Amino acid sequence: MTDDFDAMYETFQALLESFPPSEAVKRLELLGVEQQVIDKIRERHEQQTLRIKELEEPHAVVLGNRDTWYTGPQAKDKCWPAIASLLRKDGWPEEPAIRELDESSTRVVSLLNHPKEKTFSTRGLVVGYVQSGKTTNFTSVMAKAADRGYKLFIVLAGIHNGLRRQTQARLVQQLVEPNPSLWSQLTGLDKDFTPQENPAAYFGKNNKTHVLCVVKKNATVLRKLARWLNQASDYLRDCPALIIDDEADQATVATKSINPLILSLMSSLPRSAYVGYTASPFANLLIDPSAEDLYPRDFVVNLPKPNGHFGTEVLFGRYALDGEDEDDVDDGYDMIRSVPLDDVPCVRPETKADVEGFEPVITDTLRKAIEYFWLVTAARRIRGTGNPHSTMLIHTSVNTSVHNSFRRPLEHLRNRTVRALDDQAVLTRLRTLWDQETARVPADDFGETKVPFDSLLTVLPEVLRDCRVIMDNSSSEDRLDYESGPVVAIAVGGNTLSRGLTLEGLAVSYFVRAVSAYDTLLQMGRWFGFRNGYADLPRIWMTDELAEWFRHLATVETEMRRDIDLYMTEDETPLTFAVRLRTHPALRVTAAAKMRSAVTAASSYGGRRIQTHYFRTDAEWLRGNIAAAKNLVGSCIKSAVRLEERPAEGRYVFRDVPYDVITEFLGSYNFHDKSPENDPDLMSAYIRKRVSVAGSLRRWNVAIVGNPAGEDFSFAPNVTVGRAVRARLDTNSGPGTVDIKTLMSRRDAAVDLDGDTAKLKEEDIMAARQKHCPDTGLLVLYPIDKTSEPKPPKKTRKPLNAEEHVIGVGLVFPEPQQQDSTVEKYISADLSGVRIEDEDLSLLEGEDA
């Protein structure tokens, strides 16, 4: 009986090749299969689809109850097994890498329409991480879709020839070469799309192959493709098509030429699925969902972060999100090195007028970065593991003439270093550099072994001889080529190196490019990715301001992905959710044109914990805050209902302080400009609205939290506590500014609660506050010692070294009892005072990108 059922289920699966599930069931009925057997077949199919829908990863937000017809690979499949086999040969482990890729690509395919449906026009978005294997994921999706009957595959591969060629090569290697009889190609390694002979040769019934087309997002090319597909309209009725938009936020959204052409391609394909892939989906999530555009109305899939991936957070750290314990959020690896602001004019023209005739200077910092790159390359050769290529990226400007100006000084430095390898002073400098860097990031933290400096000297001469200086930009013919053997290269470039393109074996980056938006900044981080065999060695040189921007961006990324995951559990759809994108005072979320459909963001403080972590270090600014804090304490002494003194713990709590005392303090305290969430006007307006609308927040508790072991700090007679220690992050945000990252501990948010709160978790504290003081806010003052030496082993911290003691402020807002009052704040910031360089949109029009 079981064998008969299994055979009948195989018949059902065979029917699924030609019919959607509901039609396949009807065919079973026509074949005379008993209803009891049909019910069991339907039950098994539903169990398999439920398994896919309930996969732990990846998370997805889906429109409606989509008919999941795809239940995973089958034994007779050819395209997906070929990819899995190639990955095994490349050293991918079965667990977890190949299994996770299998599951995530299966989930995406399950959200596509059945290829035999009469008409469909699907729109989806897959959110990954920069340099995290998105190409492998969409190649796997294409393979599985091909195994189930999708015919035409169009891949939109960025706006540059280099990325298009790289993508074509990957797809040919993984899809075409293992099964050459199954594929026809409309494009080649060195040719973008050009009109072919009669379309019937590709789409006629006699051609059973899948058709692959990899094109740039370029108006000239896309017009040719659109016209050719229109000629084939008679054949395309029965041609299920999958359009993969790689880097889907670039050029696709709100461009006058590219966006309509992509929509035109889809309109000529009665059965089409559009799936965008990106690591920076900010623009895609701001498209008007109600417009006839490419908003991911059908699904958004949030790919998990792969093991061993170097992403924004692990490199730069991030700030705590609402509900997180600050101590659980890492500062990031100690791999970021500071480029002084005085160095920037030496490597990047300050104005457009300075571009012509610009000659870069190899500053001490840039020289150190280059020398470290040569040492890293030597160490990797001795280890003999991981990627055979070794690359350094120098990215200072979008201008190609600036790139080209680096060739002579870089080659001069290389040649001079070759001649100086027997100079004892040079060797001492290199030894010191190597010992310092390997001490700051110990190899054994990453399961590696430090290579001794003397061993490096045995291969360093050949590393220098092999090192090429390559200008990789839209005007150069000398491009990075990883197909002709191991490469050692210092690559100088701009836009051609800033999107999608993988810099193989990237070890060192020197980056001072001025940018305007989150997505541009994130995509320029070519240093994200996998560093197998040398995870202890990568380094990034950049300005302190840029490092802070990336730390902010890591926070935005994490918050965005958390929102997507949250919406999945709340039964939302892509048409009803709105991912929040927190703003930054010096960065747009995305290009202005891509935010035309964005609405004003509502900023509510309900249930949030706000704290200061940026401070200026000059005495005048800090004394102003000390005066504001002492005035607040004086007002509390006069107006508080009662005072709880806990000097042994270094704590005082003033209870039932009127709200106007709080708003007066917010108006006099200096919040740093780099903390948009600490906007005193917004907070005061929010408090007043809550008071007037709901009657809550009329009363506040004000606490002082110090360190009993610290030196005394007096707020008022008989109100004295020890100064706390808060060291600053090593990478900081410009001269005169420090970032301590964490001010307020979880326990401090419960300072005004009764009982033992030391072991309560964050959610327990907020629940207790909601129960015992649902309408009362909490403000906490922290006196911080101006020196604040870091405690070991905080390698990423330095002494605070402020000119005066620092006053930190934390606020805890209760959850509102009814609909919250909100204070509106625009999503975009004023950039009029920031010098920026936008990506070269002229490349979208001309064919020679």
N, C-alpha and C positions, 0 to 999 in steps of 0.2 A: 504493500500500500504506500509506504514511504517512497519507494522507488518510482511508483506511478505519479505520485504528487510532485516529486522533484523533476520528473520529465515534463510534467504539465507546466511547472513553474518556468522551466527553461523555454517552453513554447511561449509563455507569456513574455519573458524577457526578449525573445526574438521578435515578438509582435511590437515591443516597445521601440524597436529599431525604426519602425514605419509609422507608429501611431502613438499619440499621447496616452497616458494611463487609462483615462476613461474610455477612449476608443478601443484600446487593447482589450479591456474587459468585455466590451460589446462583441468583439470578434470571437472571444472565447464562448460567449453565449451562442453566437451563430454556429460555432463548431459543435454545439451540443454538450458542452461541458456542464456537469451538474452544478447547481447553484451552491451547494455545500462546498465543493472544491473551489469555485470562484471566490467564495467568501474567505476561504483559507489563503488563497493566492493574494487577495486584496489585503488581508491582514498581514501577511509576511511583507508585502511591498510597503505597507504603511509603517511597519516596524523598522524597515531599512531606511525609509525616508526620515522617520523620527530620530533615528540614530544620527543621521547627518545634521538635522536641524538642531539637535541637542549636543553637538560636539562642544567640548570645553573650550576649544579654540578652533577657528577664529570666531569672534563675536560678530553678529550681523544685525542690522536693523532693516526690516523687510516690509514692503508695502503689501498688505492683504495676506491672504492665505494662498501663496503661490503654489501651483501644482508641481510638486517636486517629482520629476520623472527620472532624474539621474540618481542612481544609488551607488555609484562607485565603479571602478574598473572591472572589466570582465576578462576571462581567460583568453578570449579570442582577440582582444585588443592588440594593436600593434604600435601605435604612436607613443602612448604613455609608458608601456614597458621599456621601450627603447631609451627614453629619457632616464628612467630609473636605473637602467643598466649603465648608461654613461656616467651618471652621478656616482654610482658605486665604484666604477673604475677610477674616478677622480678622487676617491677617498671619503666620500660622504658616508657616514655611518647610518645603518638602518634605523637605529634608535639614537636620538629622537629625530634626526634631520630628515630622512626620507619619509618617515611616517608622517611627520608634521606637514611636509610639503604635499604629500598625498591627500591628507585630510583638508588642508586649507584650499587646495585647488579643486577638490571634489565639492567643497561647500560653494565655491564660486560657480562652478558648472551647474550645480543643483538649482541655482537661482536664475539661470538662463531659461529661455523658452525651449520647449521641445522643437527640434528642427523641422518636424513635419506639420506643425501648426500652420494654418493657411496664411495668416499674417501676424506679425508681431514687431514691436519696436521697443526693445528693452533699454533702460538706461540705468547703469549701476556705477559704483565707485568702490575701488579697493584702496585702502589707506595702509601704506607700509612705512618703513623707515628708510632714511637715505642710505644707499649702498647696502641694502639688507637682503638682496635676492629677489627683488620685485620682478626682474626679467625672467628669472627661473620660474617664478610663480605663474606669470602670464603665459610663458611657453608651455607649462604643464596644463594650464587651462585650455590653451589652443589644442594641445595633443588630445586631451580627453574629449573636447568638443568634436575634433576630427574623427575620433574613434566612434562617435555617436551620429555622425552624418552631417555636421556643418561643412559647407563646401568652400566658401570664400573667406579668407582671413586677411584683413587689412590692418597693418600695424602702423600707427602714426608715431614716428620715432624722433621727437624733438625737432629742433630747427636747424641743427648743424649736420654737415656731411659726416663728420667723425662719429657722432652718435648713431646716425642712420646706418653707416657701414658696420659699426660694431654690433648693432642689433641684428642686421641681416646675417652677419657671420655666425652669431650665436644661434639664430633660428635654423640656418642651413645645417649647422653642425648637429643640432639636437633633434630637428624634425625631419629635414630632407634627406641627409646622408644615410641615416639608419634605414629609411624606407623610400628610396628614390623613385620607385614605381608608383608611389601614392601621391606624389606632389608635382605640381607645375609652378614655375616662378614667373611673376611679372616684373620683378626687379632683380638686380644682381649686386655683387659686392661694390662695384664701381659705377653702377648706373641706377639712378632713381627712375621713377616710372616714365616710360615713353610709350605712346599709343602703339598697341600691338596690331597684328593682323585680325582677321575676322573674329569677333568675340566667341563665335560658336566653337572655335578651336579649344576654348577654355571651359565654356559653360554649356555646350551642347550635350545631349544625352549620351553621346558616344564617349565623352571624356569623363571617366570616373574618378579622376584625380582631385585632390584638394588644391586650391589655388592660393598661393602666398604672394602678398604684395606689401613691401616695407617702404614707406615714403616719409619724407620730411613734412612737417607742418609748414608748407610753403605754398603761397597762393598760386604761383605758376604751375607747380606740379599737381596740386589738387584740382585745378581747373581741367587739366589734361585728363586726369583720372575720372572726374565727374562726367566730362563729355563722352569719354569712351564707355563708361558704364551706361550712360543714357542710350548709346547705340545698341547696347546689349539688353535692353529692357524686356524683350520677348523671352529671353533666356533666364532672366533673374527672378521670375515669379517662383521658380522652383529651386532657388539658390539661397539656402540659409547662410547668413553671413555674420561673422563676428568681427567687430571693429575694436581693436585694443588701442587705447590712447595713452601711450607712455608719457610721463611728465604731464599729466592731464590738466594741471593748473597753468601750464605755460602755453601761451598763444591761443589756446582753445577758448578761454573765457573772455567775452567782451572785446574781441578783436573784429574790426569791420570786415576784414577779408577772410580770415581762417574760420571763424565761427560759422558764418553762413555756408561756407563750402563743406564743412563737416556735416551740417544739417542737410545739405543738398545730397551728399553721398548717401545718407541714411534714407532720404526720401526716394531714391532710385532703387532701394533694396527693400522689397515688401516684407521680407523676413530678415530682420537685422537686430543684433544686440550690440550696444555700445557699452564698453566697460573701460572706465578711466582708471589708471594706476598713478598714484602720486604719494610722495612722503610729505607734501606740504599742501593739503587740500583746502586751505583757507579760502581761496577764490571760488572753488567749486561749491563750497557750502554756503556761499553768499549769492549764488545765482537765484533769481526769482523763481521759486518752485512752480508758480502758476503760469509762467511763460512757456512758449514752445521753444525750449532750449535744451541744454544738456545737464540740467539739474538731475542728480542721481535719485530720481523719484521712486525707482523700484527696489533698490537695495544699496546699503553702505556696509562694506565688510571691513573690519578692523583687524589686520593681520597681527599676530603676536610677534613680539620682539624675539629674534632668534638667539640661541645660546652663543655667547662669545662675541656678540655684536658690539662694536664701539659706537654708541649713539651719543646724542647731545647730553643726556643726563649723566652718563658715566664719565664723560670727559670734563664737563663744565659744572656738574652739580646742578641743583635747582632749589627753589624755595618750597616750603611746605604748602600744601593745599588745605582748604578748609577741612577740618576734622582729622588732620594728620598730626602726629607727634613730631615736633621739630627734630628731636634727637634721632628719629628713624630715617631721616632724609640725608643722603650722603653729600659730601662736599665735592665729589668727583675725584678722578685720578689727578695726581700731581704732575701733569704733563703739559700744562699751559705756561708759556714763558712770555714775559712782558716786553713789548716793543715801546721804548720811550716816545712820547709825542714829538720830541725834537728830531727823531729819526724820520718821521713820516715825510717831510718835504724833501728828504734826501732820496727817497725811493718812489715818490709819487708827485706829479706836478700839482701845485696848489690850485691853479685855475686853468681854464682852457687855453688862455693866452700863453701859459708856461709850457704847453705840450711841445710845441715846435722847438727843436734844439735841446730838449731835456736830456740831461746826462745823469744817470743815477750814481749814487755814492755807495760803495760797500761799507756800510756802517759796522761798528764793532758787533752789534747784535746780529745783523745779517751774516757777517762772517762767521760768527759763532754757530748760527743755525746751519750754514753750509758745511762747516768743518764737522759738526756733529753728524750730519747726514753721511759724510764719507766714513766716519767711524762706525755708524750703525750698519752701513752696507758691508764693511769689513767684518763686523761681528756676525752678521747674518750668513756671510759666506763660510765663516768658520763653523757656525752651527749646522749649516747645510740642510735646513728644514724650511718648510713653508714655501711661499711664492718665490720663484727664481728671479723675479724682477725687483728693482729697487728704484723708487722715484721720489724726488723732492718737488714740491709745488711752490712757486713764487707767484703770488697774485696781488698786485698792488693797484692795478688800473684796468679799465675796460679798453683803453686806447692801444691799438696795435703798434703804433710808433714808439710808445713807452715800453712795450714788451721788447721790441727789437733793440732798444737802446741798452738793454741789459747784457746782450751777447758779449760784447768786447770786455767789460769789466769782469764778468763771470769767468770767461775763458782765461783772462789774465790771472785771476786769483787761482784758478786750477793749475795753470802752468807754473806759477810762482811757488805754489805749495809742493808740486812735484820736485822742484829744485831744492826746496828747503827741508826735505825730510831727514837730512843729516844735520840740520841746525838744532843744537841742543835747546835753544830758547823756544823754538817752534814745538819741538817734541814735549817739552815741559808744559807748554800751554795746552796741547792736545791731551796729554795725560791728565792734567788738572780738570779739563772739561769732561772727559770720560768718567773720571772718578766721582766728580760732583753729581753728574746726571745719574749714574748707576747707584749712587747712595740715596738720592732723592726718591727714586723708584726702584726698589730692590727687585732683582730678577726673580728671586724665589717666591715673591708675592704672586707671580703669574706662572709658577711651575717651570721656570727657566733657570739657567745657570749663567752667572755673569762671565763674560769673556774677558780675560785679563788684558790689560792694555798692551803688554809686550807681545801677546799673540796677534793683536790687530796689526802690529807693524809688519808682520810677515806677508800680509795680503794688501795692505794699504796702498803700496805703489801701483799694483795692478788695478785696484779700484779707481784710482785717480786717472790712470790711462784709459780705462773703459768708460769713464764718465763723459757723457755728451751734454751739451747745453742746447736745448731745443726750444725754439719759439713756436708755440702751438696756438695759432690764432687764425682768423678767417682770411688773412692775407698771406700766410706763410705756406710754403710747400713742404717744409720740414716738420712733419707731424710725428707724434708718438706712435710707434709701431711695435706692438708686442708679439707679432706673429713670426718674427725672424730670429728668434733666440733671446736669451736673457738680456735685459736692458738695465743700464745704470744711467739715469738721466736727471738733470735739473730742468724741469719744465717751467717756462715762463709763459703765462697766458691770461686770458680773461674769460669771456663768455663761452668759448669753445671748451673750456675745462671746468665750467661751473654748473653743468646740468647733465645728469644721467651718465656721462662718460666715466668709466672706471679707470682710475689711475692705479695700475697694477703695482702692488708692492709699495704703496705710498707709505713713507716712513717719517718725513719731515715736511711741515708746511710753514710758509712765511706769508702771512695774510694781513694786509692793511687796507683792503678795498673798502671804499665808502659805499654803503648801500642804503636803500630806503624802506624796505619792506620785509616782513617775516619770511615770506616764501623765497625771496631772492637770497636772503642771508642764509637760510637753512640749506638751500640747494648748492650754495657755494662751498659748503663744508665737505669737500671731497675727502676729508680725513675720516669721515664716518665709514664703518664697514667692518671687515674681519681682518685680524692681524695674526693669523696662525703662525706660530714659531717665533714671533717677535712682539708679543703683546706688551712686553715691558719697555719697548724701545721707542714707540712713536712720540713725537713732540710737535707742538704747535706754537709758533711765535706770532703774537698779535698784540694790538693795543689793549690796555686794560678796559677801555670802553667797549670794544668789540667782545671781549670775554664776558663782560656783564650782560651784553645783549644776548649772547648765546645762552647764558644761564637763565635769563628771563624767558628766552624762547623754549628752553627745556621745560620750564614750568607751564608755558602755554600749551606745548605739545601734550604733556601729561594730562593736563586738565581737559583738553579737547578729547583725547582718547577715553578718559574716564567718563565724559559726557556721553560718548557714543555707546560705551558699554552699559551705562546707566539706562539709556533709552531702550536698549534691548530688553532689559528686565522690566521695563514699565509699559510694555506693549505699545510703544510709539512706532510710527512709521516715518520714512524719510520726508513725507509731506507734512508731518506734524511736529517734528523736532526742530530745535534751533540750537546748534552747538554754540556755546559762549566762547568768544575769543577775547581774552583780556588785553587791554591796550597798553601801550608803552609811550612815554612822552617824546621819544625821538624816532619811532618807527611806525610806519603804516602796517596794517594787517596784511594788505596786498596792494597792488597798484590801484590808483584812484578809479580808473575806468572799470575795474573789476568789483568795485564796491558800490556801484550806482544803485543796485537793488538792496543794499544793506540798510537795515533800519537802525534807528537810534537804540542803543543798548540800555536796558533798564538795570540800574545798579542798586541792589538791595543789600543792606548790611545784616538783615535778620539771620540769627544763628551763626554769625561769623566771628572769628577771632582775628583781630587786626593788630599788627605790631610794627614798630619801626626797626629797620635794620640798616638803613643808609644814614650816615651822619657826615656833616662837614667837620673838619678838624680845626678850623680857625677859632680863636678864643672868643671873638665878638659874637659869632653865631651861637656858640655853645653857652656863653654867659646869658644870652637872651633866653635860652631854654631853662637854664637854672633859675632865672628870675620868674619865668612863667610857672615852673613847678613849685617854687616857694610861695608864690601868690595863691596857687591852687590849694596848697596845704593850709595856708592861713585862712582861706575862705572855708575850708572844710572844718577847721577848728571852731569857727564861728557858727556854722550852719548845720553840721552833722548832728544827728539825733544821739549817736553814741560812738565812742572810740574804743576799739579793742587793741590793747598793746601787747605785743609778743616780742620784746626786745631780744630774748634768747634765740629766737628764730630769725631775727632781723626783719620783723614784719609788723606793720601797723595797718589797721583797717578802720576807715571812717564810714559809718553806715548812714544811709538815707540822706545823701547829699542832693540838693535840688539840681535839676537838669541844667538850669541857666549857669550854674557854676562850671559845669562841664563844657558847655558851648563857649563860655568866655575863655576857658583855658585853651580850647581847640583853636580859637581865634588868635591867641598870643604865642602859642608854641610853634617853632619853626620845623615843619615837616620837610624832608628833602624832596627836591623835584623829581628824583628818580623813582619815587614810590607813588604811582598814580592811585593805588588803592587807599593810600593814606591822605586823601584829599579832605582837608578840614572843612571846606565849605559844603562838600557833599555829606560828610558825616553830620555836621550841625543841622543841615536841612533835613536829613533823614530823622534825626532825633526830634526836631520840632514837628515834623509830620506825624510821627508816632504819638507824640504827646497830644496833638490837636485832634487826630483822627480816632485813635484807639485809647487814649488816656494812659498808655504805657510809657516807660522810660522817663517818667516824671522824677523818679528817684534813682540814685546811683550809689554804688559802693566804690570808694576810692581806697586803694591799697598801696602801701610802699613796701617793696621787696628788696632787701639788701643781702649782703653776705656777712654773717656774724663774725667771720674771721678777717674781714677786710678793714681797712682804715676808715675812721668815722667820716660820715657826711651828714650834716645837719640841715634839715628842711625848715625847722622852727624850734624854738625853745622846747626842750623835752621830747623832740621828735628827731632822733638820730639813729642811723643804721650804718652798718659797714658797707663799703663800696664793693659792688660786684665786679667780676672780671669777664670781659667779653673781647677776646682777641679778634682781629680782623682777618678776612680771607686774604690769602697771598696775592691772588689776582684781584685788583681793585678797579675802581671805576673812574680813574682820572685823578689829577692832582687835587689834593685838599678834600678828597672824599674817601670814606671807608665803608665797607660792607661787612657787618658782623654775621649776617645770614640768620642767626637765631638769637632772639632776645628772650622770649617768653617760654617757660617750660609748661608741660601739661599740668603739673601740680599748681602752677601759679594761676591757672584759669579757675581753680577751685579755692583760692586763698580766702574767700569770704564765705565758704560753705562750712557747716559744722561737722564735727566728727573727723575720723581718719581718712583723708583723701589721697594719701601718698600712692596707693596702689590702684587707684581708679583709672580705667582707660578713658580715652577722649570721649567716646560716646556715652560712657557712664557719667562723666562730669557734666556733659551737656544735658543729659536726662535729669540729673540731680538739680541742675540750675533751673530747668523747666518746671520741676516739681516745687522747689522751695522759694525761688525768686523769679517767677515767670515774666515779670514786668520790670525787673531791675537790671540795669547795665552795670558793668564792672570796668573801672579804669585803674591800671596799675602803673606806678612810677618806679623806675629803676635807676639808682645812681651808679654809674659805671666808672671805674677808675681809668684815668686818662692814659695810663701806661698799659695796663692789661696785658701782661706777658702770657703767651699761650702755654697751656699745659702739654707736656709730652703725652702721647706721640703725635700730636696734631701737626703733621708735616705741611699741610696746606694753609697754616695760620701764621700770622706775624703779630708783633705787639701793636696795640692800638695807636699809641704815640699821638694822641690828640693834644692840643695846646691847653685844654681845660677839661675838667671832668664832664662826662656825657650824661644826659638824661634820656633814658629810653622810655617809651610809652607803649603799653598794650591795652587794647580794649576788647571786651567780650560783650557782644550784643545778643540778647535773648531771642529765641524764635518767636515770631509774632503769633498772637492768639487768633488773629483773623487775617483776612487778606492784607498782605504787606504793603506798606507805603514804599514807593520806589523813587529814586532820584535819577533823572535821565542824564546820560553822558554819552557823547558821540564816540563811535568806534574808532574814528581816525584822529590822529594828532596833527597839530600845526607843524609843518616841516619847513616853514619859510626860512628858518635860520640854519638849516642843515644842508651842507654841500653833499650832493648825492650823484651817483652815476646809475642810470637805469639801463636795463638790458636793451640791446640794439634791435628795436622792432623793425628796422629796415630789412633785416634778414628774412622776415616773413614774406616779403613781396618778391624780391629777386630770387632767381633759381640757384645762384651760386653761393649758397650759404655754407 
